[in-house]
Amino acid sequence: MTAIHDCGFELLSHPPYSPDLDPSDFHLFRHLKESLHGRAFEDDEDVTMAVNEWIEERHQNFFLEGVKTLEQRWETCVAFRGNYVEKH
C-alpha cells in the first residue's frame, strides 16, 4: 500500500470478483465453451487434449484482443458503479 501511495497511484475499490472484468471469463472461457459445446469426451485426457489443441489453434491476436477490451469493460463497470453485467 505504501508503494502504491508513494508512486502516486489512486487505489480504486472494486468487487472481489466480477466476471465482466476477468479476461479468462469474458473472453477465453466463453469462446472455449462455445468450441467444446456438444462434444463428448472419453476421459480427462481427451478433454485436456481438446483444450490444448484449441489454445494452440488461436492466433496470438485472439489473446491480445481479450486483454485490450478489458479497459473498456472496466470503464463501463466504473460508470455503472459496479452494476454492470455483460450480456452475451
A tleap script that builds the chain and sets N, CA, C and O, in Angstrom:
source leaprc.protein.ff14SB
mol = sequence {
  NMET THR ALA ILE HIE ASP CYS GLY PHE GLU
  LEU LEU SER HIE PRO PRO TYR SER PRO ASP
  LEU ASP PRO SER ASP PHE HIE LEU PHE ARG
  HIE LEU LYS GLU SER LEU HIE GLY ARG ALA
  PHE GLU ASP ASP GLU ASP VAL THR MET ALA
  VAL ASN GLU TRP ILE GLU GLU ARG HIE GLN
  ASN PHE PHE LEU GLU GLY VAL LYS THR LEU
  GLU GLN ARG TRP GLU THR CYS VAL ALA PHE
  ARG GLY ASN TYR VAL GLU LYS CHIE
}
set mol.1.N position { 0.824 -1.188 0.000 }
set mol.1.CA position { 0.000 0.000 0.000 }
set mol.1.C position { 0.872 1.257 0.000 }
set mol.1.O position { 0.546 2.252 -0.647 }
set mol.2.N position { 1.967 1.198 0.723 }
set mol.2.CA position { 2.862 2.348 0.778 }
set mol.2.C position { 3.450 2.629 -0.599 }
set mol.2.O position { 3.523 3.783 -1.020 }
set mol.3.N position { 3.866 1.588 -1.295 }
set mol.3.CA position { 4.446 1.754 -2.629 }
set mol.3.C position { 3.421 2.336 -3.595 }
set mol.3.O position { 3.763 3.184 -4.420 }
set mol.4.N position { 2.180 1.898 -3.505 }
set mol.4.CA position { 1.120 2.428 -4.365 }
set mol.4.C position { 0.952 3.925 -4.101 }
set mol.4.O position { 0.883 4.729 -5.031 }
set mol.5.N position { 0.887 4.277 -2.832 }
set mol.5.CA position { 0.734 5.683 -2.456 }
set mol.5.C position { 1.956 6.499 -2.883 }
set mol.5.O position { 1.809 7.588 -3.437 }
set mol.6.N position { 3.157 5.982 -2.629 }
set mol.6.CA position { 4.391 6.688 -2.969 }
set mol.6.C position { 4.523 6.933 -4.470 }
set mol.6.O position { 5.119 7.925 -4.888 }
set mol.7.N position { 3.975 6.041 -5.270 }
set mol.7.CA position { 4.043 6.189 -6.732 }
set mol.7.C position { 2.955 7.114 -7.264 }
set mol.7.O position { 2.930 7.423 -8.456 }
set mol.8.N position { 2.070 7.549 -6.400 }
set mol.8.CA position { 1.031 8.476 -6.810 }
set mol.8.C position { -0.193 7.823 -7.432 }
set mol.8.O position { -1.017 8.507 -8.039 }
set mol.9.N position { -0.322 6.513 -7.288 }
set mol.9.CA position { -1.483 5.823 -7.834 }
set mol.9.C position { -2.675 5.966 -6.899 }
set mol.9.O position { -2.528 6.008 -5.678 }
set mol.10.N position { -3.848 6.040 -7.497 }
set mol.10.CA position { -5.081 6.065 -6.724 }
set mol.10.C position { -5.621 4.643 -6.670 }
set mol.10.O position { -5.799 4.002 -7.706 }
set mol.11.N position { -5.876 4.160 -5.485 }
set mol.11.CA position { -6.414 2.816 -5.313 }
set mol.11.C position { -7.934 2.878 -5.419 }
set mol.11.O position { -8.598 3.544 -4.624 }
set mol.12.N position { -8.474 2.176 -6.413 }
set mol.12.CA position { -9.914 2.173 -6.627 }
set mol.12.C position { -10.511 0.909 -6.043 }
set mol.12.O position { -9.942 -0.173 -6.183 }
set mol.13.N position { -11.644 1.039 -5.395 }
set mol.13.CA position { -12.306 -0.140 -4.870 }
set mol.13.C position { -13.008 -0.858 -6.014 }
set mol.13.O position { -13.415 -0.228 -6.990 }
set mol.14.N position { -13.147 -2.144 -5.898 }
set mol.14.CA position { -13.821 -2.943 -6.907 }
set mol.14.C position { -14.406 -4.172 -6.237 }
set mol.14.O position { -13.991 -4.544 -5.140 }
set mol.15.N position { -15.368 -4.802 -6.894 }
set mol.15.CA position { -15.943 -6.009 -6.294 }
set mol.15.C position { -14.879 -7.094 -6.197 }
set mol.15.O position { -13.960 -7.117 -7.016 }
set mol.16.N position { -14.974 -7.988 -5.227 }
set mol.16.CA position { -13.952 -9.022 -5.070 }
set mol.16.C position { -13.850 -9.930 -6.287 }
set mol.16.O position { -12.782 -10.480 -6.557 }
set mol.17.N position { -14.944 -10.096 -7.026 }
set mol.17.CA position { -14.904 -10.891 -8.240 }
set mol.17.C position { -15.961 -10.358 -9.188 }
set mol.17.O position { -17.113 -10.164 -8.800 }
set mol.18.N position { -15.577 -10.128 -10.400 }
set mol.18.CA position { -16.518 -9.677 -11.413 }
set mol.18.C position { -16.200 -10.388 -12.715 }
set mol.18.O position { -15.140 -10.148 -13.293 }
set mol.19.N position { -17.087 -11.259 -13.198 }
set mol.19.CA position { -16.825 -11.942 -14.462 }
set mol.19.C position { -16.726 -10.977 -15.631 }
set mol.19.O position { -16.149 -11.315 -16.664 }
set mol.20.N position { -17.283 -9.771 -15.481 }
set mol.20.CA position { -17.165 -8.772 -16.538 }
set mol.20.C position { -15.748 -8.250 -16.672 }
set mol.20.O position { -15.379 -7.716 -17.718 }
set mol.21.N position { -14.955 -8.396 -15.628 }
set mol.21.CA position { -13.609 -7.836 -15.629 }
set mol.21.C position { -12.520 -8.896 -15.621 }
set mol.21.O position { -11.336 -8.561 -15.569 }
set mol.22.N position { -12.884 -10.129 -15.670 }
set mol.22.CA position { -11.915 -11.219 -15.657 }
set mol.22.C position { -11.705 -11.694 -17.089 }
set mol.22.O position { -12.597 -12.319 -17.662 }
set mol.23.N position { -10.529 -11.409 -17.688 }
set mol.23.CA position { -10.313 -11.774 -19.097 }
set mol.23.C position { -10.560 -13.248 -19.398 }
set mol.23.O position { -11.005 -13.586 -20.494 }
set mol.24.N position { -10.278 -14.124 -18.445 }
set mol.24.CA position { -10.490 -15.540 -18.724 }
set mol.24.C position { -11.974 -15.866 -18.809 }
set mol.24.O position { -12.367 -16.755 -19.564 }
set mol.25.N position { -12.808 -15.157 -18.042 }
set mol.25.CA position { -14.250 -15.424 -18.082 }
set mol.25.C position { -14.918 -14.801 -19.296 }
set mol.25.O position { -15.671 -15.476 -19.998 }
set mol.26.N position { -14.656 -13.522 -19.557 }
set mol.26.CA position { -15.412 -12.865 -20.605 }
set mol.26.C position { -14.845 -13.110 -21.989 }
set mol.26.O position { -15.537 -12.852 -22.974 }
set mol.27.N position { -13.646 -13.585 -22.108 }
set mol.27.CA position { -13.076 -13.788 -23.444 }
set mol.27.C position { -12.672 -15.248 -23.662 }
set mol.27.O position { -13.239 -15.931 -24.515 }
set mol.28.N position { -11.717 -15.710 -22.909 }
set mol.28.CA position { -11.154 -17.040 -23.131 }
set mol.28.C position { -12.176 -18.151 -22.942 }
set mol.28.O position { -12.426 -18.920 -23.870 }
set mol.29.N position { -12.769 -18.249 -21.760 }
set mol.29.CA position { -13.657 -19.371 -21.464 }
set mol.29.C position { -14.947 -19.320 -22.284 }
set mol.29.O position { -15.498 -20.360 -22.644 }
set mol.30.N position { -15.426 -18.111 -22.577 }
set mol.30.CA position { -16.646 -18.008 -23.386 }
set mol.30.C position { -16.433 -18.656 -24.751 }
set mol.30.O position { -17.276 -19.426 -25.210 }
set mol.31.N position { -15.321 -18.351 -25.394 }
set mol.31.CA position { -15.027 -18.923 -26.711 }
set mol.31.C position { -14.692 -20.414 -26.611 }
set mol.31.O position { -15.088 -21.202 -27.471 }
set mol.32.N position { -13.976 -20.787 -25.579 }
set mol.32.CA position { -13.634 -22.198 -25.394 }
set mol.32.C position { -14.897 -23.032 -25.173 }
set mol.32.O position { -15.038 -24.109 -25.753 }
set mol.33.N position { -15.807 -22.544 -24.345 }
set mol.33.CA position { -17.063 -23.269 -24.099 }
set mol.33.C position { -17.853 -23.439 -25.389 }
set mol.33.O position { -18.432 -24.498 -25.632 }
set mol.34.N position { -17.880 -22.399 -26.215 }
set mol.34.CA position { -18.591 -22.497 -27.495 }
set mol.34.C position { -17.974 -23.585 -28.375 }
set mol.34.O position { -18.690 -24.329 -29.044 }
set mol.35.N position { -16.668 -23.669 -28.368 }
set mol.35.CA position { -15.966 -24.652 -29.193 }
set mol.35.C position { -16.204 -26.082 -28.712 }
set mol.35.O position { -16.327 -26.995 -29.528 }
set mol.36.N position { -16.267 -26.282 -27.411 }
set mol.36.CA position { -16.407 -27.630 -26.855 }
set mol.36.C position { -17.865 -28.059 -26.668 }
set mol.36.O position { -18.138 -29.219 -26.359 }
set mol.37.N position { -18.787 -27.131 -26.852 }
set mol.37.CA position { -20.211 -27.410 -26.628 }
set mol.37.C position { -20.686 -28.599 -27.475 }
set mol.37.O position { -20.465 -28.648 -28.685 }
set mol.38.N position { -21.331 -29.536 -26.817 }
set mol.38.CA position { -21.915 -30.677 -27.505 }
set mol.38.C position { -20.963 -31.825 -27.787 }
set mol.38.O position { -21.388 -32.865 -28.292 }
set mol.39.N position { -19.709 -31.663 -27.478 }
set mol.39.CA position { -18.734 -32.730 -27.708 }
set mol.39.C position { -18.709 -33.685 -26.520 }
set mol.39.O position { -18.890 -33.277 -25.373 }
set mol.40.N position { -18.482 -34.954 -26.812 }
set mol.40.CA position { -18.362 -35.970 -25.750 }
set mol.40.C position { -16.903 -36.400 -25.662 }
set mol.40.O position { -16.220 -36.536 -26.677 }
set mol.41.N position { -16.440 -36.611 -24.444 }
set mol.41.CA position { -15.048 -36.987 -24.213 }
set mol.41.C position { -15.001 -38.301 -23.446 }
set mol.41.O position { -15.823 -38.563 -22.568 }
set mol.42.N position { -14.028 -39.106 -23.798 }
set mol.42.CA position { -13.862 -40.415 -23.152 }
set mol.42.C position { -13.367 -40.277 -21.713 }
set mol.42.O position { -13.818 -40.985 -20.813 }
set mol.43.N position { -12.414 -39.334 -21.516 }
set mol.43.CA position { -11.804 -39.189 -20.198 }
set mol.43.C position { -11.165 -37.808 -20.080 }
set mol.43.O position { -11.235 -37.001 -21.007 }
set mol.44.N position { -10.545 -37.544 -18.936 }
set mol.44.CA position { -9.912 -36.253 -18.690 }
set mol.44.C position { -8.814 -35.955 -19.702 }
set mol.44.O position { -8.620 -34.804 -20.096 }
set mol.45.N position { -8.106 -36.978 -20.116 }
set mol.45.CA position { -7.018 -36.787 -21.087 }
set mol.45.C position { -7.569 -36.253 -22.415 }
set mol.45.O position { -6.952 -35.392 -23.042 }
set mol.46.N position { -8.720 -36.759 -22.837 }
set mol.46.CA position { -9.342 -36.270 -24.064 }
set mol.46.C position { -9.730 -34.795 -23.943 }
set mol.46.O position { -9.564 -34.022 -24.886 }
set mol.47.N position { -10.246 -34.418 -22.781 }
set mol.47.CA position { -10.607 -33.018 -22.558 }
set mol.47.C position { -9.350 -32.154 -22.609 }
set mol.47.O position { -9.333 -31.105 -23.253 }
set mol.48.N position { -8.305 -32.599 -21.929 }
set mol.48.CA position { -7.048 -31.854 -21.903 }
set mol.48.C position { -6.498 -31.675 -23.311 }
set mol.48.O position { -6.050 -30.587 -23.674 }
set mol.49.N position { -6.532 -32.733 -24.098 }
set mol.49.CA position { -6.029 -32.645 -25.470 }
set mol.49.C position { -6.864 -31.676 -26.305 }
set mol.49.O position { -6.313 -30.892 -27.078 }
set mol.50.N position { -8.181 -31.725 -26.156 }
set mol.50.CA position { -9.060 -30.832 -26.917 }
set mol.50.C position { -8.807 -29.372 -26.552 }
set mol.50.O position { -8.755 -28.508 -27.428 }
set mol.51.N position { -8.651 -29.101 -25.263 }
set mol.51.CA position { -8.386 -27.730 -24.816 }
set mol.51.C position { -7.026 -27.258 -25.314 }
set mol.51.O position { -6.901 -26.135 -25.802 }
set mol.52.N position { -6.012 -28.100 -25.196 }
set mol.52.CA position { -4.682 -27.726 -25.677 }
set mol.52.C position { -4.679 -27.456 -27.176 }
set mol.52.O position { -4.057 -26.498 -27.636 }
set mol.53.N position { -5.372 -28.296 -27.937 }
set mol.53.CA position { -5.459 -28.080 -29.389 }
set mol.53.C position { -6.152 -26.760 -29.691 }
set mol.53.O position { -5.708 -26.002 -30.554 }
set mol.54.N position { -7.237 -26.487 -28.982 }
set mol.54.CA position { -7.976 -25.251 -29.210 }
set mol.54.C position { -7.091 -24.034 -28.926 }
set mol.54.O position { -7.083 -23.073 -29.696 }
set mol.55.N position { -6.352 -24.081 -27.827 }
set mol.55.CA position { -5.465 -22.962 -27.474 }
set mol.55.C position { -4.380 -22.786 -28.531 }
set mol.55.O position { -4.090 -21.660 -28.937 }
set mol.56.N position { -3.777 -23.885 -28.978 }
set mol.56.CA position { -2.718 -23.805 -29.981 }
set mol.56.C position { -3.228 -23.264 -31.314 }
set mol.56.O position { -2.465 -22.646 -32.057 }
set mol.57.N position { -4.499 -23.486 -31.629 }
set mol.57.CA position { -5.071 -23.005 -32.883 }
set mol.57.C position { -5.362 -21.504 -32.869 }
set mol.57.O position { -5.526 -20.898 -33.929 }
set mol.58.N position { -5.426 -20.906 -31.695 }
set mol.58.CA position { -5.713 -19.479 -31.598 }
set mol.58.C position { -4.482 -18.686 -32.012 }
set mol.58.O position { -3.359 -19.014 -31.630 }
set mol.59.N position { -4.704 -17.661 -32.782 }
set mol.59.CA position { -3.627 -16.728 -33.123 }
set mol.59.C position { -3.374 -15.853 -31.904 }
set mol.59.O position { -4.286 -15.616 -31.112 }
set mol.60.N position { -2.151 -15.371 -31.746 }
set mol.60.CA position { -1.833 -14.573 -30.559 }
set mol.60.C position { -2.716 -13.332 -30.475 }
set mol.60.O position { -2.937 -12.821 -29.377 }
set mol.61.N position { -3.223 -12.834 -31.588 }
set mol.61.CA position { -4.125 -11.677 -31.545 }
set mol.61.C position { -5.419 -11.986 -30.806 }
set mol.61.O position { -6.047 -11.083 -30.255 }
set mol.62.N position { -5.822 -13.247 -30.789 }
set mol.62.CA position { -7.023 -13.634 -30.049 }
set mol.62.C position { -6.869 -13.266 -28.572 }
set mol.62.O position { -7.779 -12.694 -27.972 }
set mol.63.N position { -5.733 -13.592 -28.003 }
set mol.63.CA position { -5.488 -13.317 -26.587 }
set mol.63.C position { -5.283 -11.826 -26.351 }
set mol.63.O position { -5.754 -11.282 -25.353 }
set mol.64.N position { -4.584 -11.169 -27.263 }
set mol.64.CA position { -4.353 -9.731 -27.156 }
set mol.64.C position { -5.672 -8.974 -27.212 }
set mol.64.O position { -5.863 -8.010 -26.470 }
set mol.65.N position { -6.582 -9.396 -28.081 }
set mol.65.CA position { -7.894 -8.772 -28.190 }
set mol.65.C position { -8.642 -8.829 -26.861 }
set mol.65.O position { -9.277 -7.854 -26.459 }
set mol.66.N position { -8.566 -9.962 -26.186 }
set mol.66.CA position { -9.234 -10.103 -24.900 }
set mol.66.C position { -8.702 -9.133 -23.868 }
set mol.66.O position { -9.475 -8.562 -23.099 }
set mol.67.N position { -7.398 -8.939 -23.840 }
set mol.67.CA position { -6.798 -8.020 -22.876 }
set mol.67.C position { -7.127 -6.577 -23.242 }
set mol.67.O position { -7.402 -5.760 -22.363 }
set mol.68.N position { -7.100 -6.262 -24.536 }
set mol.68.CA position { -7.375 -4.886 -24.964 }
set mol.68.C position { -8.801 -4.450 -24.648 }
set mol.68.O position { -9.033 -3.271 -24.383 }
set mol.69.N position { -9.751 -5.363 -24.669 }
set mol.69.CA position { -11.132 -4.990 -24.368 }
set mol.69.C position { -11.370 -4.803 -22.874 }
set mol.69.O position { -12.419 -4.302 -22.467 }
set mol.70.N position { -10.410 -5.200 -22.067 }
set mol.70.CA position { -10.562 -5.085 -20.616 }
set mol.70.C position { -10.716 -3.634 -20.182 }
set mol.70.O position { -11.526 -3.351 -19.299 }
set mol.71.N position { -9.965 -2.700 -20.775 }
set mol.71.CA position { -10.046 -1.294 -20.371 }
set mol.71.C position { -11.462 -0.742 -20.573 }
set mol.71.O position { -11.999 -0.066 -19.696 }
set mol.72.N position { -12.057 -1.029 -21.723 }
set mol.72.CA position { -13.410 -0.535 -21.997 }
set mol.72.C position { -14.405 -1.155 -21.029 }
set mol.72.O position { -15.314 -0.467 -20.564 }
set mol.73.N position { -14.257 -2.427 -20.715 }
set mol.73.CA position { -15.154 -3.095 -19.777 }
set mol.73.C position { -15.004 -2.496 -18.380 }
set mol.73.O position { -15.990 -2.299 -17.669 }
set mol.74.N position { -13.768 -2.212 -17.998 }
set mol.74.CA position { -13.519 -1.622 -16.682 }
set mol.74.C position { -14.174 -0.254 -16.586 }
set mol.74.O position { -14.822 0.064 -15.589 }
set mol.75.N position { -14.002 0.560 -17.631 }
set mol.75.CA position { -14.590 1.897 -17.625 }
set mol.75.C position { -16.115 1.831 -17.541 }
set mol.75.O position { -16.730 2.627 -16.831 }
set mol.76.N position { -16.730 0.888 -18.261 }
set mol.76.CA position { -18.177 0.730 -18.213 }
set mol.76.C position { -18.625 0.310 -16.821 }
set mol.76.O position { -19.625 0.809 -16.306 }
set mol.77.N position { -17.887 -0.600 -16.221 }
set mol.77.CA position { -18.221 -1.072 -14.879 }
set mol.77.C position { -18.140 0.074 -13.871 }
set mol.77.O position { -19.007 0.194 -13.005 }
set mol.78.N position { -17.119 0.908 -13.973 }
set mol.78.CA position { -16.967 2.048 -13.074 }
set mol.78.C position { -18.106 3.045 -13.299 }
set mol.78.O position { -18.671 3.573 -12.341 }
set mol.79.N position { -18.441 3.302 -14.567 }
set mol.79.CA position { -19.503 4.256 -14.877 }
set mol.79.C position { -20.842 3.814 -14.292 }
set mol.79.O position { -21.658 4.646 -13.895 }
set mol.80.N position { -21.062 2.502 -14.241 }
set mol.80.CA position { -22.308 1.975 -13.685 }
set mol.80.C position { -22.157 1.589 -12.209 }
set mol.80.O position { -23.002 0.892 -11.647 }
set mol.81.N position { -21.069 2.055 -11.597 }
set mol.81.CA position { -20.812 1.842 -10.167 }
set mol.81.C position { -20.863 0.366 -9.775 }
set mol.81.O position { -21.405 0.006 -8.730 }
set mol.82.N position { -20.289 -0.481 -10.630 }
set mol.82.CA position { -20.198 -1.894 -10.337 }
set mol.82.C position { -21.438 -2.703 -10.679 }
set mol.82.O position { -21.456 -3.919 -10.487 }
set mol.83.N position { -22.479 -2.040 -11.186 }
set mol.83.CA position { -23.722 -2.732 -11.513 }
set mol.83.C position { -23.759 -3.214 -12.959 }
set mol.83.O position { -24.828 -3.539 -13.476 }
set mol.84.N position { -22.636 -3.261 -13.596 }
set mol.84.CA position { -22.542 -3.665 -14.986 }
set mol.84.C position { -22.527 -5.179 -15.118 }
set mol.84.O position { -21.739 -5.858 -14.459 }
set mol.85.N position { -23.391 -5.703 -15.963 }
set mol.85.CA position { -23.407 -7.139 -16.228 }
set mol.85.C position { -23.319 -7.325 -17.727 }
set mol.85.O position { -24.149 -6.802 -18.470 }
set mol.86.N position { -22.339 -8.052 -18.169 }
set mol.86.CA position { -22.135 -8.298 -19.601 }
set mol.86.C position { -23.234 -9.184 -20.135 }
set mol.86.O position { -23.554 -10.214 -19.541 }
set mol.87.N position { -23.810 -8.793 -21.248 }
set mol.87.CA position { -24.809 -9.604 -21.933 }
set mol.87.C position { -24.144 -10.252 -23.128 }
set mol.87.O position { -23.547 -9.568 -23.959 }
set mol.88.N position { -24.244 -11.556 -23.219 }
set mol.88.CA position { -23.612 -12.271 -24.333 }
set mol.88.C position { -24.615 -12.518 -25.424 }
set mol.88.O position { -24.278 -13.109 -26.450 }
savepdb mol mol.pdb
quit
